[in-house]
Amino acid sequence: MLNEIGEFEQYTMLPQDISDCKYRRLKYFTLIKGDFSGLERALTIVARKFIFNDGNLKNLDEDKIKEIKEILKAWCGFDNEKKSSLPPHFQGWLVNYICYAFLSQNVQDCLEKISLLEKNNFQKDYEEVLKEIPLKYSDESFEKSLQDFENLNATYGKELKKIGNEPTQIFLALKKLVKLSNKNKNYSKSLFGGLTVQGDIPFRAITYDRIIANAILAGKLCRYYLCCDEDLFDANKILKDARTLRIGDEDMILKMTASYLLQRRNNSQEFIETNDSNIMNWLKSIRKPENFDRESYTLAESGENIFEVNKVWLGKIPVLKVKINPEWTKHFWLVEENENTSDLGEIFFSDSGSCAPLRKGVRYV
């Protein structure tokens, strides 16, 4: 989140680089198991790049808005109304990402495992289904592969469970690819989140207008440093459940702090609406949002909680709002890369743009 330019590069990397990427931003637990959770941020980052291409807000007339929508459609793998000048790998990037990140390696691993099995009908049928799965964006449909996989599960459910986690991950990835393909039929109304019975778009639907509005509000893509006035972790100024922090807690707290400060740049409210999937996508560890345990972190000196969490309801939709203790945030501030770096303070943290841990630096004078 601090390095939005690097984040954009993550969302547009070449297909052959996706499999080899050590720290990917869109995670299995959010994008696949979480039903595209966290995708709204990725789409907003992509939109911001093209709205503020040279750092300034373009004249967003009707034609320009249509152009941005075409770019988002291309990225999702949806049909375009007119030919695009985007790089070839940009078309269907999201489909390719799911294939390369969550499908191809699992298929390969399964093929290796079943090659070691006794030759029988299960081994033969399973190998045949695996080899027919499309492993990149193309005109081929994923629906047949999903149906074949469902039939396989109905016939050989017990045998599939013995293979490991790969069959489940292949099945869920195929379901998301089919769902994405079906969204293509309704892309003119809403990206993700269909219409209600009354024909209204739900609050949480990801629409083109919502993405573009959020992109304009957020402004151009930037690289930020998170700066602080002392090394708060080495001084053991934070405890978790009255104990010193464990490995991974430091990076999570820093990223939650950075996310909070970034959102407050355009929001004067103390309680900020939070999407935990965006935080999870920014962490190296595979930590589920429900295990973030914000309430367990306290300031060692006062015993006060660092995070205060409120869950509010917008209709039937739960929304998480978070406030960070001013006694903690007073030690931090954000600096843009092109600003005077003499303001970085004693310690600063930089971001690679992926989910790698923040890198700590010390200002030399």
Secondary structure, DSSP 8 states (H G I E B T S, - for coil): --BHHHHHHHTT--HHHHTT-SS-SS-IIIIITTTSTTHHHHHHHHHHHHHTTTSS-----HHHHHHHHHHHHHHHT---SS---S-GGGTTHHHHHHIIIIIHHHHHHHHHHHTTS-SSHHHHHHHHHHHTS--SSSS--SHHHHHHHHHHHHHHHHHHHHH-SHHHHHHHHHHHHHHHHHHGGGTTT-SBS---TTS---TT-B-HHHHHHHHHHH-S--BEEEEESS-TTTTT-EEETTB---TTHHHHHHHHHHHHHHHHTT---SSEEE-HHHHHHH-SS---GGG--GGGEEETTT--BSEEEEEEEETTEEEEEEEE-HHHHTTEEEEETTS-GGGG-SEEEE--SSSS--EEEE---
